[in-house]
Amino acid sequence: MKIEHIHPITVNLKYSPLNEAENYVSTWPGNFEKMAIANIEFLRANHKDYEIAEAIRLGKEIFVRRGQITFPFETMIEHVIGKEESKNYRVLVKLERKEESQAVVERVARFFLLLYLHEIFLLMNLSLPGSLSLISLNIEDMDSIEVPNLSSYEFSRSLIQGSIFPITFIDLEAVQKWYKSIDTSPSNLPSKSAGKALNVLIRLSYSDYSHFRPELSLLVTYAVEALFGGGIPISLLKKRVIQHFNAKVEKPIKNVLDEIYKWRNKLVHGELLLPHPLMSDFDDHFSSNIQVPYFEVVNNGFQLIVSTIQSLIMNNSDSLMFSETRFFNRIEKRES
């Protein structure tokens, strides 16, 4: 049995130019205004049911091959990133799989399409922070598929407010090259610090910041410790962050980390007073005294994560290395 499907796919992407950051755009090494989605390579991927041996890009057609499985993504691009708001564009996905059910074929098609869009989102926002949001996705003739809004909001804030942790522009090709060199297979749990931190950026970008989500502080500390080392005293963690950013003034970084861990500890140890979820938006005292400062802490943590990942990209590395010297005070032998 041979199954072939051609499904029109509508993807709504949004390019978000920042008036506050226009002066930075001229420093970005590349012609961003004319960069099309089609120029972003479909990266390698593995699936627990389909171990993909290779992924190659040929012109506008993207093929993922293994044996008799072929997924060509024939992309008809009318939308070009650089406009204030994107037009919907349609992608024809032709699927061939012998002796397989339609349900399985469609499930795998969804997987690779979503993976492709996630990678586009990460690559663009690590290259030009705040540049791309995923608004919606619809695959015609398939069961409805909902994609959580992948928002570039925190990337945008990091770019504008990143005074403590520098955020910059990196050539997209350099980001692609780095991304392909690290372990980003979605079927494997990431073992390297970069992969762990990237997963956190995706999860934080899913977040609806109109509602209070106390678990965000846990995600931030997870990524920070993945990058700078877990299971170490907070004092040593601070030293590593200060050393990494070569900070001449240490207090701002210490304050950020103190606030991040203060909120994290309040949540973990049951000290954070949480209202009923339905009341969070109606309690003015909670909103002004807890929710607003909490989101500021989350944003500072997001800046720290993005800035650190950008430094890994620019140094073509998947992790940071630290060297601490342990000193022993000699105990003089006392005379009895």
Backbone torsions as a table, in degrees:
resi	resn	phi	psi	omega
1	MET	NA	129.3	179.8
2	LYS	-117.4	126.6	-177.2
3	ILE	-113.9	129.1	174.4
4	GLU	-127.2	133.6	178.1
5	HIS	-130.7	139.3	169.3
6	ILE	-123.9	109.7	-175.7
7	HIS	-113.6	119.7	171.4
8	PRO	-65.7	133.7	-179.2
9	ILE	-121.7	128.8	178.1
10	THR	-107.0	121.4	179.0
11	VAL	-120.1	128.2	179.2
12	ASN	-108.9	106.6	177.3
13	LEU	-106.8	154.6	178.5
14	LYS	-131.3	126.8	173.0
15	TYR	-90.6	130.3	-172.9
16	SER	-117.6	85.0	176.8
17	PRO	-68.7	145.9	-177.2
18	LEU	-112.5	117.9	178.6
19	ASN	-60.1	-37.1	-177.3
20	GLU	-68.2	-18.5	-174.7
21	ALA	-112.5	12.1	-175.9
22	GLU	-59.9	-32.4	-177.9
23	ASN	-68.5	-16.6	178.8
24	TYR	-85.6	-23.6	-171.5
25	VAL	-59.6	-37.0	-177.7
26	SER	-65.1	-19.4	-179.3
27	THR	-88.2	-7.8	-178.1
28	TRP	-75.3	125.0	-173.6
29	PRO	-78.2	79.9	179.0
30	GLY	162.2	156.8	-179.7
31	ASN	-88.5	85.6	-174.0
32	PHE	-67.7	-33.8	-175.0
33	GLU	-62.1	-25.7	-175.8
34	LYS	-109.5	14.7	-177.1
35	MET	-85.3	124.5	-177.1
36	ALA	-101.3	154.9	176.4
37	ILE	-54.3	-36.3	-175.4
38	ALA	-62.1	-18.0	-178.7
39	ASN	-83.7	-3.0	179.2
40	ILE	-93.7	124.1	-174.1
41	GLU	-73.0	140.7	172.9
42	PHE	-76.9	117.9	-170.9
43	LEU	-87.6	166.8	-177.7
44	ARG	-61.5	155.4	179.5
45	ALA	-157.2	154.5	173.6
46	ASN	-126.5	147.3	176.0
47	HIS	-128.5	144.5	-175.0
48	LYS	-59.0	-28.2	179.1
49	ASP	-94.9	-24.3	-176.4
50	TYR	-132.0	99.1	178.2
51	GLU	-79.1	111.1	-175.3
52	ILE	-85.8	124.0	-175.9
53	ALA	-78.6	-34.3	-176.9
54	GLU	-156.7	156.7	174.4
55	ALA	-136.2	125.2	-178.9
56	ILE	-131.4	156.0	-179.9
57	ARG	-118.2	126.7	178.3
58	LEU	-123.8	103.7	-178.6
59	GLY	59.3	-123.5	179.5
60	LYS	-96.6	0.7	178.8
61	GLU	-103.2	133.6	-178.7
62	ILE	-115.8	125.4	-176.5
63	PHE	-117.2	135.8	169.7
64	VAL	-118.6	121.6	-168.9
65	ARG	-123.0	142.6	164.0
66	ARG	-162.6	115.0	-178.2
67	GLY	60.5	-121.6	-177.0
68	GLN	-98.1	7.4	179.1
69	ILE	-90.3	124.8	177.8
70	THR	-135.8	127.6	177.3
71	PHE	-121.2	86.4	175.7
72	PRO	-83.8	126.3	175.7
73	PHE	-101.0	97.4	-179.2
74	GLU	-87.9	104.9	-169.0
75	THR	-98.3	119.5	174.8
76	MET	-97.6	100.4	-172.0
77	ILE	-97.0	115.5	168.2
78	GLU	-109.9	-28.6	178.9
79	HIS	-77.2	132.8	175.2
80	VAL	-123.7	128.3	178.0
81	ILE	-61.5	138.8	-179.0
82	GLY	129.9	-14.5	175.9
83	LYS	-87.1	158.2	-178.0
84	GLU	-59.8	-42.5	178.2
85	GLU	-141.8	133.9	-172.7
86	SER	-75.2	154.6	168.1
87	LYS	-89.5	154.0	173.5
88	ASN	-66.8	141.4	173.2
89	TYR	-130.5	158.9	-172.5
90	ARG	-112.9	139.2	179.5
91	VAL	-120.3	128.3	175.8
92	LEU	-93.5	123.8	179.5
93	VAL	-112.8	115.5	179.4
94	LYS	-103.3	123.8	-175.6
95	LEU	-117.4	132.7	175.3
96	GLU	-126.7	127.0	177.3
97	ARG	-154.7	116.5	-178.8
98	LYS	-77.3	143.7	174.6
99	GLU	53.8	48.4	179.5
100	GLU	-139.7	151.4	-178.6
101	SER	-80.4	158.3	178.4
102	GLN	-62.8	-37.6	-178.2
103	ALA	-61.5	-41.8	-179.9
104	VAL	-67.3	-43.6	179.4
105	VAL	-60.0	-44.6	-178.8
106	GLU	-66.8	-37.4	179.2
107	ARG	-62.7	-43.2	179.2
108	VAL	-67.9	-36.5	177.6
109	ALA	-61.3	-44.5	177.8
110	ARG	-59.5	-44.8	-176.7
111	PHE	-57.2	-50.0	-175.7
112	PHE	-72.0	-32.8	176.9
113	LEU	-66.5	-45.3	179.3
114	LEU	-64.8	-39.8	177.7
115	LEU	-61.0	-43.3	178.8
116	TYR	-59.0	-45.7	-178.2
117	LEU	-69.1	-37.3	176.2
118	HIS	-61.5	-41.3	-178.5
119	GLU	-69.1	-39.4	174.8
120	ILE	-58.3	-45.7	-178.9
121	PHE	-58.9	-48.0	-178.9
122	LEU	-66.6	-46.7	-177.4
123	LEU	-60.2	-45.9	-177.8
124	MET	-66.1	-42.4	-175.3
125	ASN	-79.7	-20.2	171.2
126	LEU	-81.0	-26.4	176.6
127	SER	-79.5	-54.1	179.9
128	LEU	-129.0	89.7	-172.2
129	PRO	-56.3	132.2	179.4
130	GLY	87.8	9.8	-170.1
131	SER	-86.6	-23.1	-170.7
132	LEU	-145.0	132.6	173.9
133	SER	-124.0	145.5	173.7
134	LEU	-97.6	114.7	-175.0
135	ILE	-88.3	-51.3	-176.1
136	SER	-159.6	164.8	179.2
137	LEU	-147.6	134.8	178.2
138	ASN	-140.5	127.9	177.2
139	ILE	-108.8	113.2	-178.3
140	GLU	-70.1	150.5	178.4
141	ASP	67.9	8.0	172.7
142	MET	-118.0	168.8	173.0
143	ASP	-60.0	151.4	-178.1
144	SER	-59.7	141.6	179.2
145	ILE	-127.6	128.1	-179.8
146	GLU	-106.8	131.5	177.3
147	VAL	-113.8	121.2	176.4
148	PRO	-56.6	144.2	-178.8
149	ASN	-61.6	116.1	174.6
150	LEU	-91.7	104.1	-172.3
151	SER	-100.5	140.4	176.1
152	SER	-91.7	13.5	-174.6
153	TYR	-56.2	-48.9	-177.9
154	GLU	-68.7	-33.4	174.3
155	PHE	-62.6	-41.5	179.5
156	SER	-62.0	-48.0	179.7
157	ARG	-61.7	-38.9	179.4
158	SER	-62.1	-39.7	179.9
159	LEU	-65.5	-44.2	-175.6
160	ILE	-74.4	-40.9	-171.9
161	GLN	-104.6	6.7	-174.5
162	GLY	-75.1	66.3	-179.9
163	SER	-87.6	-34.4	-179.6
164	ILE	-79.1	-46.2	179.6
165	PHE	-113.9	110.3	-171.5
166	PRO	-64.7	133.0	174.8
167	ILE	-114.1	135.4	-174.5
168	THR	-134.7	-174.3	175.7
169	PHE	-108.8	134.8	-179.1
170	ILE	-125.8	138.5	179.0
171	ASP	-56.2	134.4	-174.9
172	LEU	-59.6	-36.5	179.9
173	GLU	-63.8	-35.8	177.9
174	ALA	-67.1	-38.5	177.7
175	VAL	-64.8	-44.6	178.5
176	GLN	-59.2	-46.7	-178.1
177	LYS	-60.7	-43.7	179.0
178	TRP	-65.1	-44.9	-176.7
179	TYR	-61.2	-38.6	179.7
180	LYS	-70.3	-22.3	-175.2
181	SER	-86.1	-13.9	-178.4
182	ILE	-104.0	167.0	-178.3
183	ASP	-80.1	99.6	-178.9
184	THR	-117.8	17.4	-179.2
185	SER	-65.3	123.4	-177.8
186	PRO	-70.2	-15.5	-179.6
187	SER	-84.5	-9.7	178.5
188	ASN	-113.8	141.0	173.7
189	LEU	-70.6	128.7	-175.7
190	PRO	-64.2	134.6	178.7
191	SER	-102.9	-24.6	179.9
192	LYS	-86.9	153.5	-176.6
193	SER	-62.0	-36.5	-178.7
194	ALA	-63.9	-44.4	179.4
195	GLY	-62.6	-39.7	178.1
196	LYS	-63.3	-44.1	-178.4
197	ALA	-67.8	-37.0	178.0
198	LEU	-63.1	-39.7	177.4
199	ASN	-61.9	-36.1	178.0
200	VAL	-67.6	-41.0	178.0
201	LEU	-58.9	-40.6	177.2
202	ILE	-62.7	-46.7	-178.1
203	ARG	-64.6	-40.0	178.2
204	LEU	-68.6	-30.9	179.2
205	SER	-74.8	-20.4	172.9
206	TYR	-72.7	-18.9	-167.2
207	SER	-67.5	142.0	173.7
208	ASP	-95.1	104.0	-174.0
209	TYR	-80.4	5.4	173.5
210	SER	-83.6	-9.2	179.5
211	HIS	-125.5	147.8	-178.2
212	PHE	-75.2	126.3	178.5
213	ARG	-129.6	97.1	-173.9
214	PRO	-64.4	-22.6	-176.5
215	GLU	-72.5	-9.5	-179.3
216	LEU	-61.8	-33.2	179.8
217	SER	-64.5	-32.2	177.6
218	LEU	-68.0	-40.3	178.2
219	LEU	-63.4	-41.7	-179.5
220	VAL	-62.3	-48.6	-178.9
221	THR	-66.9	-32.0	175.9
222	TYR	-59.7	-47.1	-179.0
223	ALA	-68.6	-41.3	-179.8
224	VAL	-60.6	-44.2	-179.0
225	GLU	-74.3	-28.2	174.0
226	ALA	-64.3	-36.3	-177.7
227	LEU	-82.4	-38.4	-172.0
228	PHE	-111.5	-1.1	176.5
229	GLY	109.6	129.0	178.0
230	GLY	-101.6	164.1	178.4
231	GLY	70.2	23.6	178.5
232	ILE	-118.9	157.0	178.5
233	PRO	-60.5	149.0	-179.5
234	ILE	-60.6	-31.3	179.0
235	SER	-63.8	-39.2	178.1
236	LEU	-71.6	-36.7	176.7
237	LEU	-59.9	-43.9	178.3
238	LYS	-60.4	-43.8	-179.5
239	LYS	-61.3	-39.6	-179.7
240	ARG	-66.6	-42.6	179.3
241	VAL	-64.3	-44.5	178.8
242	ILE	-61.4	-43.0	178.9
243	GLN	-63.6	-42.5	-177.7
244	HIS	-62.8	-43.1	-178.0
245	PHE	-88.8	4.0	177.7
246	ASN	48.9	46.5	-173.0
247	ALA	-75.8	125.8	175.5
248	LYS	-78.9	-32.8	176.1
249	VAL	-108.8	114.5	-172.2
250	GLU	-86.3	-25.6	-171.2
251	LYS	-59.1	-45.2	-179.8
252	PRO	-57.8	-41.1	179.6
253	ILE	-67.5	-42.6	178.3
254	LYS	-61.3	-40.8	179.9
255	ASN	-63.4	-42.1	179.4
256	VAL	-61.1	-48.2	-178.7
257	LEU	-66.9	-37.2	176.6
258	ASP	-60.4	-43.1	-179.0
259	GLU	-68.3	-41.5	179.2
260	ILE	-58.6	-47.7	-176.8
261	TYR	-77.2	-23.9	175.0
262	LYS	-63.8	-47.8	-180.0
263	TRP	-68.2	-39.0	178.3
264	ARG	-62.4	-44.7	-178.6
265	ASN	-67.8	-36.8	176.9
266	LYS	-60.0	-40.4	-179.6
267	LEU	-70.9	-47.9	-175.9
268	VAL	-64.1	-38.1	-175.1
269	HIS	-95.8	10.9	174.1
270	GLY	73.6	21.9	-178.0
271	GLU	-94.6	-14.4	-179.2
272	LEU	-81.7	123.0	-179.4
273	LEU	-82.0	108.0	-176.3
274	LEU	-103.1	124.1	175.3
275	PRO	-75.8	170.9	173.2
276	HIS	-58.6	139.3	-177.6
277	PRO	-51.9	-34.9	-178.8
278	LEU	-73.0	-17.4	-176.3
279	MET	-96.5	-10.0	-175.4
280	SER	-57.5	-37.5	-175.6
281	ASP	-82.8	-10.1	-175.2
282	PHE	-110.0	-9.6	-178.3
283	ASP	-92.9	102.5	-176.6
284	ASP	-63.1	-39.3	-180.0
285	HIS	-63.0	-43.9	179.2
286	PHE	-64.1	-42.1	-177.6
287	SER	-63.1	-46.4	-174.7
288	SER	-80.0	-31.7	-174.1
289	ASN	-98.4	-18.9	-178.2
290	ILE	-124.1	-53.9	-172.1
291	GLN	-65.1	-47.1	-177.6
292	VAL	-64.3	-52.4	178.2
293	PRO	-64.1	-30.3	179.1
294	TYR	-65.6	-45.0	178.9
295	PHE	-64.5	-32.1	176.6
296	GLU	-64.4	-40.1	177.7
297	VAL	-64.7	-43.5	178.7
298	VAL	-61.3	-41.3	179.4
299	ASN	-64.8	-40.4	177.1
300	ASN	-62.4	-39.4	176.7
301	GLY	-65.4	-39.1	177.8
302	PHE	-62.0	-43.6	177.3
303	GLN	-58.3	-45.0	-179.6
304	LEU	-59.9	-43.7	-179.0
305	ILE	-65.6	-48.8	-178.2
306	VAL	-62.3	-45.7	-178.8
307	SER	-61.3	-41.1	179.5
308	THR	-66.8	-42.5	178.2
309	ILE	-63.6	-40.4	177.4
310	GLN	-61.1	-36.9	177.9
311	SER	-67.2	-35.2	175.2
312	LEU	-63.3	-41.6	179.6
313	ILE	-61.8	-47.8	-176.5
314	MET	-67.1	-23.2	177.7
315	ASN	-102.9	7.6	178.6
316	ASN	49.8	53.7	-176.7
317	SER	-133.1	155.6	177.6
318	ASP	-106.8	-1.1	179.3
319	SER	-161.7	161.9	177.6
320	LEU	-95.1	150.4	176.9
321	MET	-119.1	134.8	179.2
322	PHE	-128.4	146.4	178.5
323	SER	-127.5	111.5	176.7
324	GLU	-112.1	139.7	178.9
325	THR	-99.6	130.2	178.8
326	ARG	-95.8	126.9	-179.7
327	PHE	-107.2	142.4	176.3
328	PHE	-118.8	128.0	174.2
329	ASN	-81.6	124.4	-178.3
330	ARG	-73.9	132.6	177.8
331	ILE	-95.1	116.0	-179.6
332	GLU	-69.7	137.4	178.7
333	LYS	-70.5	124.9	-179.3
334	ARG	-85.0	144.8	176.6
335	GLU	-77.8	132.6	179.8
336	SER	-79.3	NA	NA
